[in-house]
Amino acid sequence: ASLGSPGVDELRWNKPVRPGDELAIRVTVQETKRSRSKPDRGIVHSFIEVMNQNREVVMSMKAVNFFFCRQKSPGKMENGTKS
C-alpha cells in the first residue's frame, strides 16, 4: 500500500470519459530508489495511462509514491540478483 504521494506531474485528459465507458489502466514503473533518510521506505516514479474500451488513452500522468521496502536478503544485491 502506498504511504502517500507528493503529487503528480503532466496530468493530461486526452479524450472525454462518458457514462458507460469501460476503463482500464496501465502502470509503467520508470524508476525506484530507496530513501536515504528513511531506508525502510522507497520512492517509485511511474507513468499511468487510463484507456477506454476502444484502447484509446483517455488520461495519462506521471506519479511519485512512497512505499515500505522489503529488507535486503543476505547474499542479494540491491537489484535482487545474488552476489
JOTACOR-V558425 format. One record per residue. RES is the residue in one small letter. PHI is phi in whole degrees, -180 to 180 (999 if undefined). OMEGA is omega in whole degrees, 0 to 359 (none if undefined). D_CENTER is the distance of its C-alpha to the mean C-alpha in Angstrom with 1 decimal. Layout:
RES/PHI/OMEGA/D_CENTER
RES/PHI/OMEGA/D_CENTER
This chain:
a/999/180/11.5
s/-69/176/9.7
l/-93/180/12.4
g/125/183/11.7
s/-150/174/10.4
p/-78/177/12.7
g/140/179/11.8
v/-125/177/10.5
d/-125/173/12.2
e/52/177/13.9
l/-72/182/13.8
r/-128/170/16.1
w/-101/187/18.1
n/-82/181/19.6
k/-145/178/21.8
p/-70/174/23.2
v/-111/185/22.1
r/-121/176/25.2
p/-54/180/26.4
g/96/176/26.4
d/-63/174/23.5
e/-103/186/21.4
l/-112/175/17.7
a/-136/178/14.9
i/-121/173/11.3
r/-130/180/9.6
v/-115/177/6.0
t/-114/177/6.4
v/-76/183/5.2
q/-98/182/7.7
e/-160/172/8.8
t/-132/174/9.3
k/-155/179/12.4
r/-81/178/14.6
s/-67/178/15.9
r/-74/183/19.5
s/-82/179/20.9
k/-135/187/19.4
p/-65/175/19.0
d/-85/182/18.0
r/-127/179/14.6
g/-131/179/11.7
i/-116/181/9.4
v/-120/174/5.9
h/-100/182/5.5
s/-138/175/3.5
f/-114/186/6.2
i/-117/176/6.9
e/-124/174/10.5
v/-111/182/13.0
m/-118/176/16.1
n/-89/183/19.6
q/-64/177/22.1
n/-95/181/23.3
r/63/175/20.0
e/-88/178/20.0
v/-75/181/16.9
v/-100/179/17.7
m/-155/175/14.7
s/-146/178/11.9
m/-164/171/9.9
k/-103/183/8.0
a/-125/174/6.0
v/-127/180/6.7
n/-132/175/6.8
f/-105/180/9.6
f/-137/168/10.3
f/-70/178/13.7
c/-105/171/14.4
r/-73/174/17.0
q/-69/176/20.3
k/-68/177/21.2
s/-80/176/23.7
p/-59/178/27.1
g/84/178/27.7
k/-116/178/24.1
m/-87/183/22.6
e/-56/184/19.3
n/-85/176/17.7
g/95/179/19.1
t/-79/180/22.3
k/-79/179/25.6
s/-87/none/27.8
